[in-house]
Amino acid sequence: MSHTAGNNVVWITGASSGIGLALTKRYLSEGWRVFASARSQGGLSELLATNENVTFLPFDMTDVNQIDDVRAALSNHTAHLDCVVLNAGTCEYLDITATEPDWKMMDRVMSVNFFGLVNSVDVCLPLLKKSAKPHLVGVSSQAVQAAFPQAEAYGASKAAVRYFLSSLRMDLRQFNIDVTCLLPGFVDTPLTQKNTFSMPFLMSAEDAANRMYSALASRPFEFAFPKRLSAMLWAGRHFPKLWFTLLAPKKSHS
Ligand SMILES: NC(=O)c1ccc[n+]([C@@H]2O[C@H](COP(=O)([O-])OP(=O)(O)OC[C@H]3O[C@@H](n4cnc5c(N)ncnc54)[C@H](OP(=O)(O)O)[C@@H]3O)[C@@H](O)[C@H]2O)c1
């Protein structure tokens, strides 16, 4: 079964906006049956009204009480999942200059980006095991390739996702389930539209979704893009003092 063959079934989380919405459109255009999840329909509404190959299954992935219900809802529609793209996520930045820094943010961001992804694996694993050639895909970030200021919560959550998927890849080999970790660079979505810093090599959600879709055909362990950003972050990792000097905010507090 090829990545582009018809009648394949995919579950996409975070499908109501940004990269997930663009991925949903791309999979539909390639003839896939798509199950799309998020807490709300958001940008999916028009698609849901016009395309019978996409079904919305509401899921707040931070709520463990929803896991069995979402799995049952998926099972009502399909006997198997060929691919899952666990894409849903959030981003918040820590302001250490605040009188009382918002340390609870660590919990909020980990709940969505890490534990939410783990809960999503819990939902879909039984249905993936029923596919002839299953593929589990998770979305981390290029942010894990070098440290960024204020990214204590976001970067740590995405690093946790990357490690989790590397370990899971080993354990799922015995079930013939391939595992891919995607590491996108800066993508123009509601998540990044609030950023006030410059975002090198920013790309559209459609461009990102197309690159992801094409890369997933060969089921790589990891796919980081764009390569120009990977090169910049490689330099950051290998010249950490220079990276620190360039990115760390200058001293303004005693
Ligand atoms: N944009 C970038 O530059 C960039 C770069 C690297 C990695 N990423 C990653 O790519 C993924 C998609 O990001 P995006 O930029 O497309 O962001 P986005 O436009 O804000 O979309 C985030 C999606 O996640 C869903 N979501 C958030 N919290 C959820 C929850 N508790 N339960 C279920 N769904 C939830 C949202 O839907 P609801 O609010 O309706 O639930 C929405 O569909 C994220 O994992 C992000 O970290 C993005």
The ligand as a Gaussian input file, in Angstrom:
#p B3LYP/6-31G(d) Opt

LIG

0 1
 N        3.552000      26.991000      13.402000
 C        4.847000      26.684000      13.566000
 O        5.760000      27.474000      13.250000
 C        5.227000      25.346000      14.125000
 C        6.586000      24.992000      14.105000
 C        6.957000      23.759000      14.628000
 C        6.010000      22.898000      15.139000
 N        4.698000      23.280000      15.149000
 C        3.728000      22.347000      15.709000
 O        2.763000      22.037000      14.726000
 C        1.544000      21.693000      15.359000
 C        0.403000      22.490000      14.750000
 O        0.629000      23.854000      15.028000
 P       -0.027000      25.059000      14.215000
 O        1.045000      26.044000      14.025000
 O       -0.797000      24.568000      13.071000
 O       -0.984000      25.656000      15.367000
 P       -2.527000      26.102000      15.392000
 O       -2.918000      26.721000      14.088000
 O       -2.666000      26.899000      16.636000
 O       -3.305000      24.714000      15.545000
 C       -3.252000      23.973000      16.736000
 C       -4.283000      22.862000      16.654000
 O       -4.207000      22.074000      17.845000
 C       -5.512000      21.949000      18.398000
 N       -5.440000      21.832000      19.851000
 C       -4.894000      22.700000      20.733000
 N       -5.092000      22.283000      21.990000
 C       -5.776000      21.116000      21.907000
 C       -6.293000      20.199000      22.860000
 N       -6.158000      20.408000      24.189000
 N       -6.947000      19.093000      22.426000
 C       -7.092000      18.884000      21.102000
 N       -6.643000      19.709000      20.142000
 C       -5.995000      20.810000      20.551000
 C       -6.250000      23.216000      17.947000
 O       -7.653000      23.035000      17.897000
 P       -8.677000      23.457000      19.072000
 O       -8.178000      24.734000      19.651000
 O      -10.016000      23.564000      18.382000
 O       -8.653000      22.319000      20.026000
 C       -5.706000      23.384000      16.538000
 O       -6.427000      22.575000      15.628000
 C        1.746000      21.973000      16.856000
 O        2.080000      20.769000      17.512000
 C        2.924000      22.916000      16.867000
 O        3.642000      22.872000      18.080000
 C        4.277000      24.473000      14.655000

